[in-house]
């Protein structure tokens, strides 16, 4: 018999993923029962030791038929209840330790602009299978202070730093181990889910214009309520079945049934009626509903105005993957205003005709450009990245002075068949960048006095926040 790999670091996470996605935990249950040697509890995280130990100790009582014959009603009833509690504890402790819903919000607000949950490279490496490459302790140190890990001479960190052209990763000292565990849980859950549809399908789906950030959290809440209802029903059925079996074993089942004239369904209804009339259960149910409704409301409120993942269908099927990726056309060639002003500008049909006056003229999509010119009607492109009217942003300031690459905000456009909004573009996202981005003061006399004044007060490098990057009037006036 193959021993249950109970000590593997990713076993608990994988079990929860299977439980949530497939409701299939028969193999896990079977291995717990059939494993003869006790698991090595020293290698099991502390929060999992109690439920696993309880499962291990009570499995013999539950599955020993001699126990059923001798003392079915008492011992088995206790064992059944303990097993249910153990599975509940195992599920709840995992949910508290690694909440994929919370991890999703953290990932999208802090990581999505540079990393993908898959193995795809964005600015940094894809995070699929991150726990197989490094343990949690190392990941926490890296996220909190990557430069310190590199400076310590860590081989893996140095290789990673050099592989990605020595691009400096933003440090997140505010993220605790629990937060990072939540992010990892979200990454694992995303990779365990069914594959995403093709690019064309993705483009059509979000055409409603809004983000769906609150959907996973709301769906998780609904699943949680459904699971609790199912658990109560199963518990009621178990109590009814065990009561009947107990009477049958003691030889009183027939007499009791004849005396009461009650069927199994009548007994079940009576038990459920008692449970539903219990004031404690009623109060707990009401409070649970209030908490879940409040959580769903807050999630929805925080996601108002966030259009991350928005990829509308455009009037002409223009492929950035083909033009910017395969043919390596510079962004500035089409978006002519990015170095000169506030807006990057949407290219006019004349710019398209510089090439397509001779290339692929017969294409139905190119014919739409000809029709636009002949009818003197502009192409009505659908805007993807749209800031609120009260927020001021200047492309030239960030591209020329800040030397910000397009991919830092827009993601890897050269790999997108249909352009989508990769970053949240929230105020918190912008402020976080200003707090952590160092000002490029090299060979720029404008900053000499500012650098000198800053060195008198701090040994840290000059950041955008130190030169007014957090002032309200910079973006709102």
Secondary structure, 3 states (H helix, E strand, C coil): CCCCCCCCCCHHHHHHHHHHHHCCCHHHHHHHHHCCCCCCHHHCCHHHHHHHHHHHHHHHHHHCHHHHHHHHHHHHHHHHHHHHHHHHHHHHHHHHHCCHHHHHHHHHHHCCCCCCCCCCCCCCCCCCCHHHHCCHHHHHHHHHCHHHHHHCCCHHHHHHHHHCCCCCCCCCCCCCHHHHHHHHHHHHHHHHCCCCCCHHHHHHHHHHCCCCHHHHHHHHHHHHHHHHHHHHHHHHHHHHHHHHHHHHHCCCHHHHHHHHCCCHHHHHHHHHHHHHCCHHHHHHHHHHHHHHHHHHHHHHHHCCCCCCCCCCCCCCCCCHHHHHHHCCCCHHHHCCCCCCCCCCCCCCHHHHHHHHCCCCCCCHHHHHHHHHHHCCCCCCCCCCCCCCCCCCCCHHHHHHHCCCCHHHHHCCHHHCCCCCCCCCCCHHHHHHHHHHCECCCCCCHHHHHHHHHHHHHCCCCCEHHHHCCCCHHHHCC
